Amino acid sequence: MKKFLLFFLLLLIGNTAIAQQYKSHTVAKGENVYRIAKRYNTTPEAIYKINPTAKDGIKEGEILAIPVVDDQEYKTHVVEKGDTVYSLSKKYNTTQETIYILNPEAVNGINLGQILRVGKIEKKDQTAIDGVSEEGKDSVLDSLKVIPEEPKIIRFITHKVKRKETLYGIAQKYKVTVEDIKKQNKRLYSEQIKKKDKIRIPVFAKESVVTTPVAVDSLDTSSRLTTTTKYIVQPKDTRYGIARRHGITITQLEQLNPAMDPDFPIGMEITVPTTIFVSLKDSIQPGFELYKVKPKETIFGILKRTGISSDSLFNMNPYLREGLKAGMVITIPKDTIAIDMSQGQYLDLASKLYNFKPKKVAVMLPFSLDTLNFEVIKETEEYLKNKQSLRIALDLYSGILIAVDSAKTKGITTELNVYDTKKNNNTSQIKELIRQNNFENTDAIIGPLYQNNLETVASELKKYDTPIFSPASRKESSLYDNFFQTRPTNVMLQDRIISFVEKDSTDKNVIIIVQQGKKHEKIKEKLISKFPEAKVARIEEGNYLYEVHLNKVLVDNKPNWVFIESSDVAMMSNVIPLLNAKAESHKITLFTSDKNSAFDDDNIKNEYLSKLHLHYPSVYKEFDQEEIDGVKQVTPFAKRYKKEYGAYPNNWAIRGFDIAYDILMRLGAADDLYHGVSFDGTTEYVENKFSYTKKILGGYYNNATYLIKFDDDLKLTVVE
């Protein structure tokens, strides 16, 4: 009985919606078709199709029929001189975030004359279309009513129900609807089918148009029902072009066709709206042409190619707000200037933003608040100085806070939740923390700091596919697909410097100087295998190099490229001066795969490293900030950080900012982070860059590194 009532209710809603496929609109002073389309979330093409005379212009007081898309109307505003998103949010008593959501293109700025949606019109508002009675309204709508044609049944098929078959599956098999079957088998309104049941399946005449109430959830969770028909996919058809010509969104087309083949083959039959179809030819106005989007092409690239504004592009192609994809057919002006836009190495996510839903991000770091004694200030300060993990956590967190604030200026708002993981290897406490809090809808988690805690969080939240970003550890995860390693591993750094030398080593004398001991055996073997012709310098007991042994591996007739691999300060203090003394006479260039703390010891002069042009791989973009008139030039982030915290940021604070800002930008430019890390290209911010790759077994790793060298004037520069 309950199922019958539910069906009756749906049928009642369907009949009501079909009777209201259109609304009428009385043209107000100064309105144009595009502004009216903005108000009702439809397209100018759909309005022109229903009101052909509107192509010749519309005038005040004229009544137009408007196709119902989501039964929602929007207040619109024409941008005037001095308008900003902030001032409009105040004027219309809304938020900047709402305006960005309703007008994604506004994130790149607003232009004079641009039409913006600034809020929804409530039904009780007398400016709403149904709020007042308009003379001539009924006659306009009556002229557009569609009388559904009852499909003609030419015969019946008797189907014997098999084990595990469903009514939906049977309907799909015979290309009819569940309702079609129930009409011919009335008992199915109140009973379930069961094995060996015999049911009648209607066969319709092929020329008949099947008109069926189909519920379509719109993007803002309202719904509509409309008369539909079947459409055969033609050559060069795309889902974008079909949706556009029928006045619906891609999402609505997919909801009309839940079993649609994702490959979109020619000849496939799909369901589309009947009454607001706009032909491809009719949708193109004089002076415009169709353009098929190429793979990896961006909106920014199209704007550069055509020389038009983003507002104009969105005016011509409203469905671009759902995102640009290869194969999409869009409208652009004819005779646009073609500009060669070769794909750059770096990826600008800010130009791709469209997902302005609030982001939910969690931070898990070892603040160890339970061990701090805030009542004794001196004791607390001493603890902070000595506790390295706490200092790193606080620095990361300070950078994350500024990233959240910076993303907000781009229209990305964030709910930031912070959790104290306390210490290393505390699996039970981490699991309890997760049990006590809801992480189901969390978009990303930054932390924990320690690898074993990271693995625990990734394991516990794998059921939600929650992305876990490792901010500090260089260890990857081979177990969890939701693990994101943000720091390139030592092996990646080694490979970076080795590949750089390999590219230009044919006419070089490669020399390998490696510290004795197990710690450096692997890198020694790796270098020898990569450079089989290289000469290996003899290192004495105690990691000492005699000059005579160095002379044996150096040559005079070509450049000497020397690898040094050591973390022993004593060895470095011995070898570096020897190499420096022969730097010019033997054209020595120095390389290392690991610029560790030994290179920074006071016994190792930077003048020597500069003369030897030391090259090394780095996670960070290490560069010397130039001085102008004696004043050191700092980055905008560093200035902001200094203003906020009273000191310039260290590498960990910068890392916290870069990781968090990259996460938020990827979330804003995609549906989720798994989509967000699929973009080709590398993102770069203050001192870090990111390019994620999926492991065959395990999660994602960042393989973006820098290659740094010492210049003659003691400055550090980025080579690659």
N, C-alpha and C positions, 0 to 999 in steps of 0.2 A: 504493500500500500504506500509506503514511504517513497519507493522508487517511482511509483505512478505519479504521486504528488510532485516530485521533483521534476519529472518530465513535463507535467502540466505547467509548472511554473516557468520552465525554460521556454516552452512553446508560447506561453503568454508574453514573456519578455521579447521573444523573437518576433511575434506578430506586431507588437508595439514598435519595435525598432525598424521593421521594414516599412511601416507607414511613415517613418520619419527619416527617410534616407537623405532628405534635403532640408535646409533651413533657408529662410529668405533674409535678405539684407537690404536695407534702404541706404543708398549711397549718401554719405555725409559730405559736407563741403570740404574740398581739398583732398578727398580720398582717391586713391588709384587702385587698380586691380591687385598689384603686388601687396599693398598695405592690407587690403581686405583678406588676401590669402594668408598673410602673416597672422591676422587676427584669428582665423579659423583653422590654422595649422594644415592648410591644403596647398595646392600649387596654382599659379596663374593659368597654366594649361588646362587644368580640370575646370576652372571657372569659365574659361573661354569656350570649352567644349559644350557646356550646358547653356551658356549665354553667348552665342556666336556674334551678336551685334556689339558685344562689349569690346571686340577687337578694334572697332572704329571709334572707341572712346566711351566713357561713362559720364553721367552728369548727376548733379545733386538731386536727390529725390527718386532716382531710378531704383527699381526693385530688382535685385539679382537673386538667382537661386544658387545656394552654396552647398556642395556635397559635404555630408557629415563624415568627418574622419575620426575624431575622438570625443565628439560632443563637448568640447571645451573651447571657450573663447578666451582670447588674450588681449589685454590692454597693450596698445602700441604707442610708440613715441618716435617722432622724427627728430634726429639729433640736430641741435642748434649750436651756434657758436658759444663756446665756454662750457658746454656739457661735458661731464665726466661720468664714469660708471658710479663713482661715489655720490656725486650730486644727484644723479637720477635715482639711486637707491633711497636717498633721503626724500626726494620729491614724491616718490610713489610708495613710501613707507614699506620698503622691502629691503633685501640685503644685496650686497654686491655679488655674493655667491649665486643667488637666485637669477640675477641678470645674466651672469656668465653661463649658467646652466641652460637658460632659455635662448641664449645667443652665443654659442661657443666661439664664433668668429671674433667676438668682442675682446677676447683675451689678447689679440694682437693690436688692440686699439680701436676706437670708434671714430667715424668720419662724419663730416658735415653732410646732412641729408640722409644718413643711414637710418633705416627703420628698425627699431628694436622692440622686442616683446619685453614688457616691464612688469608683468604679473597677470594672474588669471582673473577673469571677470566672474564674480559670483552670480549664481542664478537669480538671486533676489534683486540684483542690480538692474535698474530700469533701462540701462544701456544695452543689456543683453538682448539677443534677438528674440527670445521668447517672452521677454518682459512686457512688451507692449503689443497691442493689436494694430496691424498696419493695413491700410486700404490696398487691396490688390494682392495681398500676400497669398491668400488661398488659391486664387486663380493661377498665380505663378507656379505654386507647388503642385496643384492639381494637373497642370499640363505636363508635369514630369513623372507622374505616378506610373509605375511599372506593374502591369497586371501579370502575375506569374503564370506561365503556361504550364498546365498540368502535363507531366511527361506521359507519353503514350506507351502502354505496355503491349507488346506484341505476343509474348508467350511467357511461360513459367518454367523454371528448372526446379526439380525436387532434389534437395541436398540432404544426405544422411550425415548427421553430426558424428565426428570422430572424437576419440579420446583427446582431452586437453584443448580442443578447438574453442575459440571464442567467437562471439557474434561479430566483433570488430574484424577479426581475421577473416571470417567468412565474407563479410561485406567487401573487404579489400580484394579478396580472391575474385569475386564476381563484378568488381568495379561498380558497386552500388553503395548506398549509405545504410547505416544501421537502421535509420528511420524507415527507409524503403522496405527493409525486411520485416520490421515490426508491423507496418501497415497491412501486410499480407499474412501476418501470423499474430493476431491480436493478443493471444495469451502471453506473448513475450514481453508485453508491457508490465506484467506482474510476475512472470516466472523467468528463471534462468534456463538456458539451454543445457541439455545433458546428452551424454553419449547415446547414440542410436536414434535420437530425435530426427524426424523428417520435417523439414521446413521448406516453404515455397520461396523461391528467389525470382523476383521479376526481371524480365529482359526488356529493356526500353528500345524504342526505335532510335537508330543512330542519329537521325536528323533532329531529334528532339533536344531542346536545351534543358538541362537539368537545373532547376532553380531550387536552391536549398538555403535555409537560414544557417549561416556559419558564424559562430562567435569568434571574434578576433580581439585579443587583448592588446590594447595600445600601449605605448611606451609609458604613459603615466597611470597605468593600471585601470583606466576606465575601459569600456568595451563598446563595440558596435556590432550590428548584424546587418548584412546586406545581401542582395541577390547576387549569386555567382554563376559563372559559366566555366566551361573547359577551354583551355588554350593549348595548342601544340607548339612546342619550342621550335623556333626556326633557326637557320644558320645565322650566326653573328648575334643571336639573342644573348643577353646576359640577365641575371636576376635583377640587377640594378636598373637596366633599361625597362624591363617589364614592369617592375614596381613603380617606376617613375611615370610611365605612360598610363598606369591605372590609378594614379593618385594615392598610392599607399606606400608604406615604408618597407624596407627589406625585412624587418622583423615581422611585420604583418603578413607579408608574402610567405614567409617560412611557417608562420602559425596557420595559414590557410592550407599549407602543404607539409604536414609533419613528417611524411614518409618520402619527401622529395630527394631524388638522387643527388648527392653533393657534387657529382661531376657535371650535372646539368647537361645531359646529352641531347642532341638534336632529335626531335620526334617525341620527346617525353611529354605526356599530358599532365597539365597542372591546373589548379583552380585559381581563377582570378575574378575580381569584381566585374559585374556585367555593365552597370549603368554609368560609370564614370570613366569609361575607356577613352583614352586620348591617343590617336594614332601617332606613330613616330614622325610622319610627315607633317601632321598638323602641329606638332609640338615645337617645330623649328620655325622661328620667326625670320623675316628677311634680314640679311646682314649677319646671320649666325650660321654655324656649322657644327656637326657632330665630331667629337674627338674621343678616341679610345685610349684609355689610360694604360701606359706601358708598365711592365714590371719594375718595382722599386721606385717608381715616380712618386713625388710628394706634391702636396698642395703648394708648398713654397716654390717648387720647381715649375709648376704650371703657371703660377703668378709671374715668375720671372720670364717664362717663355712667351706668355701672351701680353705682358706689360699692363695688365688690368689690376684693379684693387681686389682684395679678398672679399669686400662687400659685394662687388659686382659679380664675382664668381659664384658666391653663395646665392645671390639673387637669381642667377640663371639656373643654378643647380641646387635647390634646397636640400636634396637628400645627401649632399656631401657632408652634412653635419653628422651622419652616421659613420663617416670615415671614408677615406679614399682607398680603393683596392684595384689591383691590376685587372684589366678587362672591362672596367666600368666605362660606359659611354656617357660622356658629358657634353654640354653645350658650351661653346666658346665663340667669341667674335671671329668673323672671317678676316683673312689677311693680317693675322697677328704676326709680330716679329718673332722669328724663330731664333732662339739663343741656345748655343751648345752648353747644356748643363751636365757636365761630367760628374759622376758621383764622387763626392769628397770622402775623405777617410773618416771624418768625424761626424757624429750624429747629433743634430739639434732637436732634442725632444720637446723643447718649449714651443716649437713651431707645429708640433703634432697634437697638442693638447685638445682633448674633446670630452674626456670622462671627468666631470667636475663633481661627482658624488663625493661626499666626505670620506676620507680615508681613515682606516683604523689601524694604527701601528703600535706595537708593544716594544718596550726596551727592557732587556733582561741583563743586568750587569751586577758585579759583586761590590755593592756599596758597603756591605758589612756593617749596617747601622746598629745591629745588636751588640757590637763590640765597642762602639764609641761612647765615651763618657763626656757628654756635652756640658756637664756642670764644671768640669775642670778644663778650661780653655787650653792651658799649656800642654796638658796631656794629650788633648785632641789634636793639636797642631803637630806635636811630635809623632803621633800615630800616622797622621796624613803624610808626613815627610818620609817615613820609613816603609809605608805600605804601598808597594809599587802597583799592585793590581787595583787598589782603590784610586790611586792617582790617574791611572789609565782610564778607569771607568768614569771618573769625574770629567776628564778631558773629552772623552768621547761624547758624553752626555751634553756637555756645554756646546759642542759643535752641532749635535742633533737638534737642540732647541733652536738654534739660529736657522738651521735648514728648514724646520717646520714653519718658522715665521717667514722665511724667504719664499717658500712655496705658496704661502697664502697670498702673496702679492701677484702670483700667477693665476689665482682663482682656485688653488688646491687647498682645501681645509683639512685639518688632521685632528683626530682624537688620539692623543698620545697617552698610553698607559705605561707606567714604570714599575718594574718588579725587582726586588733585591734578591739575587741568587746567593749572596753571602760568601760562599767559599767554593773551592774546587772539589770535584768528586763527591758531591752531595746528592746523589740520585734520588734518595727517598724524599728529601726536602723539595727538590724540583718537581717531582711527581705530585706532591701534596699541593704545591703552588698552582700547578695546572688544574688539579682536581677542584680547587676552591674558586677558580675563575673561569669565565666563559671565553674561549678563544675561537669559537666556531666561525665567527665572521671577521676575524682579524686578517687584514690584508698582508701584513708582513711582521716579522719579529727580528729585531736587531739584537744579537747576542744569543746566548751568554758568551763570556770571554773565553772560558776553558773548553777544550775539545770534548772531554767526556760529558760535560753539562750540555754542550751543543747537541751531541748525539742523542742524549736523553730527551731533550725538547723535540728534536726532529722526529724521534720515534713516537713520542706521545701524541704529537699533532699531525702525524702522517694521515690519520683518518680524515682530517679536514683539508689535506693538501696545503697546509699553511707554510709559506716560504720562510725558512730560517736563515738569516744572514750572519755569517761568521765575520766579526769585525777585526779580529786580531790574529787568530790561529792560522798557520800556514798549512795545516793538515786538511786533506780533502776527506770526503765521506764516500765510501764505496757501497753504503747500505741504503741511504735514503734519498729518494728523488726530490725531496723538498729542501735539500741542503744546498745553500749558496755560499761558495767560498769566495770572499771578496779580495783576499790577499793572494797574489800569485805565489806559487810555491818556489822553493829554492831551485828545484829542477827546471822550472820555467825560466828563472833568471839565468841559470847556467846556459840553457838552450839559446837564450836571446843573445848573449855575448858571443857564444860559439858560432852561431849562424852569421853574425855580423862579420867576424873574422874570416869565416869560410868564403864569403862572397868576394873577398879581395886579397886572398893569401897566396895566389899562385906565384907571384914574384917576390914573396917575403920569406925571410928566414924565421920560422916560428920556433920559439924557445919555451920550454916548460920548466918552471921552478916551483916545486911543491914541498910543503912541510912534511917531515916524516911522521908516521903514526897512522893508526887505523882511520881516524877521523877524516883524513884527506885522501885515502886510498881510492875511493870511488871517483872523485873528480879527476885524479891523476890518470886513472884507467880510461875515463871518458875522453879526456883531452888527447891522450895517445891514440885512441881508436879513431878520433875525428881528424887528427893530424899525424898520420903515420910517418911522415917525413920529418916531423919536428925533432929537435934536439933536446934531451932532458939533462938539465944541469945537475951535477953531483952535489948532494947536500950531506955535510958531515954530521956526526953524532952531536946532538945538542942543537940541531937545526942551524948550522953555520955554513956559509958559502965562501970559499976561498976565491980571491980574484983570479988566480991562475985557472981555476975550473970554469969561471965565468968566461974568460978569454977563449977557452976551447970551444965554446958553443956560439960565440959571436962571430959574425962575418963582416968584411969591409965593403963588399961589392953590391950589397942590396940591403934594404931596410930590415931591421931586426924587430920583430913583434914578439914581446915577452909576456907570457902568462905567469902571474905570481899568485899562488894559493896558500895563504897562511893566516893564522889568527895569533901567532906568536910575536909579541912586540919586539923581543930580542932579535928574532930572525929578520923582521922587517927593518929594524934599525941597522942591521948589517947589510942587507941586500939593496935597499932603496938607495943609499948613498953610493954604492958601487955602480949601480945602473945610471944614476944621475951624472957621475963623473964621465961616463962614456955616451951620454944621451945625444950629443951633437955629432961626435966623431963617428958613431956607429948608427945614427938615425934610429934611436930606440923609441918605440911606442909601447906603453905598459897597459896590460889588460888584467882584469880579475873578474871572477864570477861572483865574488862575495866581498864587498867593501864593508868589512866588519869594523869593530871598535879599534882594532890595532892600527888601522889607517889614520885614526883620529888622535892617536897618542902624541903627546908633546914632542917625543923623540923623532917623529916623522914629520919633516917640514913640508908644508903645502907648496913651497917653492919648488921642491924636488918633484912632487906629483904633477905640478903644472908644467915643468920643463919636460917631463916624461909623457905628458898628455895622457894621463891615466884615463882609461875607458872602463866603465862598469855599468851593470844593469841595476835598475832601481824600481821599487814599487812607487816611490814618490817622484814627482817632478822637482828635483832639487835644482834651484837656480838662485843666483845672487841677485838681490834687488838693487837696481841701479840708484845712484844718487844724483839729484838735480839741485845745483846750488847748495851742496852740502846736506841736503835733506833726503833721507832714504824714502824711496817710493814704495808704498805698500799696496796690497790688493784691497778692493772694496770689502771683501770678507774680513781681512785683518783689521781694517779700520772699524768695521762694525763690531768685531769681537773685542777690540781694545775699548771701545766706548761702553760695551755691555759689561765687561769683566775687569777692566783696568789693566790688562796685560795683553801682549800679542799672543796669538795661538801657537801651540806647538804642533808637531806632526799628528798627534793623536786627536787633538781638537779639530784639526783640518780634516782628518780622516773621518771623524764622526759626521762632520758637515757633508763631505762629499758622498759618503755612503747613503745617508738619509735623504739628501736632496736627489740623488740619482734614483732611489727607490720611489720617491714621490712623483718625480717627473715621468718615470716609466708607468706608474699607476695612472697618471693623468693622460698618457698617450696610448693607453690600451685598456682592455676589459679587465685584465688581472696581470700579475707579475709574470706568469708563464708566457703570456702573450707579449708582455712588455720587454722581456729579454730576448725575444725572437727577432728583433729588428737587426738588419745588417748594419754594421758600423760600430764605432767606438764612441762612448760618451766621455767627456773630460770636463773637469771642474777646476778647483783651486790647485790641488797638487796630486790628484788621483784620476785615473781613467779606468773605464770598465767595458769589457767585451766578454759576455758570458757564453760558454759553450757547455752543452749537455754531455756528460759521460755516458758511455754505453751502460755501465752498471754504476749507479750512484747518482749524485746530484749535479749541480752546475759549478763550473769554476771560471774565474776571471783570468784570462790570459793576456791582459793588456799591461805591458811594462814599458819603462823608459830606458833609454840608453844615454848615459851622462858622460861627459868628458871634462877634464880640466883644460882650460885654455891657457895661452901664454901669460895673460895678465891676471892669473889666479882666479879667474871667474869660471863658474860652472855653466855649461850650456847643454841643452838637450840635442843629442845627435839624431835620435829617432824617437 
